Each structure stands twice: as structure tokens, then as C-alpha cells.
């Protein structure tokens, strides 16, 4: 079974007894981090977590650990939850060989229900933001997919990158983004800055499990994450056109943020609690300006379980 959005995947997890719903009132800090830490102690059968009663947030809905256990990973591939790990890996490799599968462009994405532009944007009003670690330098978007294009080859679909990069929310429409030099987005940014330009990007939040996996998977520079996602789900991956940038984004996302990485501008980002049990320090990183937000009504924020407690699954 292929999941077109996060909501259908959460329903499948619930149907299989792999979604733990917590409706009692909780504090965003430290309760969500404590719950995230606890999932890592359960083992291969750890469920996804669902919170819909978070003190201080109206209509906030947060899910965590969606594919952070082998049972959930199996469900994301459309396999029975008790599928052995080796069989999951064998199936993953078999489907990998189906690459590429051309994506399907769809109209009327649910994320187009609401839009906010320019100075009217306030990410603190739209997203339930919280820290997973006491020492984090700010609120982080740690499980979003960032879409960018090669400025010198904008029409090359394969060179359009979909990647996961940590982002610190630094203002109502301002983010800090960490592009590691070896990643495709860093090459895109380098080319844009050499031309004295900003780099347009689209940030997608609340994504289905397969594109989340692909965003964290290294592919060749000209290989499309959407075409690989289609191979893994064994059906064309659904995409839609982002209204401001014109980029290809997941049709089923909860929230789309569009804007630019401002060329040749850097500010301190961090510290950030790493899953390995230490904090990475503050460093000069890129600055993102958000110019348009599109989002589903009552969006679901999907967070990692990257609590600074030692080695563990973090997806």
C-alpha cells in the first residue's frame, strides 16, 4: 500500500496498533522530549506517538517516531508489521532496482487550503514549536524536506534536490539552515552566490514516510528523490507545483514554506542536541527568509525523536 500523505500513514499505524494516542494535556517542554526518549527504550516494536492536547497551543497536533521502529518501517513499505528486518532490507533493495519511476503531477493539494504572505507570516502562530533538548539554541524543524534547484540548470528535474537539513526558527519568517558542503543544496547555494543571487527553496513539513526516507538518503547529483520514492512505493509519487517558486513539492504535505536562502549572509545557528549524546555548538550558517506559507487546516507537525541521550533511532 502506498501512502500519499502523512495522515493516511498515521491511520495505517493506528489500524495496526502502532500509534499511541496521548490526549491528556501535556506540556510541550519537557513532556514531548521525555516521551521521545522513552520510545527509544521500547525496542523494535516502538509505536509512533500522537499528541493533540498540548498546553499553550490551539489545535496543535504533533506526531513523533513515525518510522523510528522496524515495525513502523515495515508498514511504511506496505509490508506486515512483523516482517523480519532482513526481509525488509531485501524488499527495499528489490524495489530500489525499479528506479526511476516518473512521478504523477496532481492538482488541488490539501496544503493549498490556507495561505499567508510576506510580513503577515508568523511561524509561531502556524506551527507548534518546542525544544527537544534544554540546551538547544532555539526551536528546530528537524524532519522537513527542503527542495532546491541547480541555478545553472533549473529545468533539469534530476538536479532538483529534496533533502533533510536541520533548521532553527529564528523569527516570525526567518530560519537558520545548516547545509553541509558535500550536500546538493550546498552546491546549489554556491552556484547562486557566485552569481550574486539568493537561492529559492521550498520547505515541506508533515510529509509521508517514503519521501522522508528519501530526503535523508544520499543519491547521485542528477538522481531524483521523487523518482526513487516512486520505485520504493511501487507507484508514481504524487507531486504538485508550489505557488511561489514553481518547485515540485509533495502533493500530500501538511505545510509548504517558500522563500530564499539569502546569498552571502550568515548568522549563528545552534547549539543543537545530537542523538549521539552531545551538543554541536553554535556556528555561522545560512539565513532563510520565508515569503509564502501554504498549509492544511489544523496541520500535523512530524518531529524526530532526536533527544540528546545517546545512540538511538531518530526518525
Buried (B, 14 or more C-beta within 10 A) or exposed (E): EBBBBBBBBBEBBBEBEBBBEBEEEBEBBBBBBEBBBBBBEEEEEBBBBBBBEBEEBEEBBBBBBBBBBBBBBBBBBBBEBEBEEEEBEEBBEEBEEBBBBEBBEBEEBBBBEEBBBEEEBEBEEBBBBBBBBEEBBBBBBBBBBBBBBBBEEEEEBBBBBBBBBBBBBBBBBBBBBBBEEEBBBBBBBEBBBEEEBBBBBBBBBBBBBBBBBBBBBEBEEEBBBBBBBBBBBBBBBBBBBBBBBEBBBBBBBBBBBBBBBBBEEEBBBBBBBBBEEEBBEBBEBBBBBBBBBBBBEEBBBBBBBBBBBEEBBBB
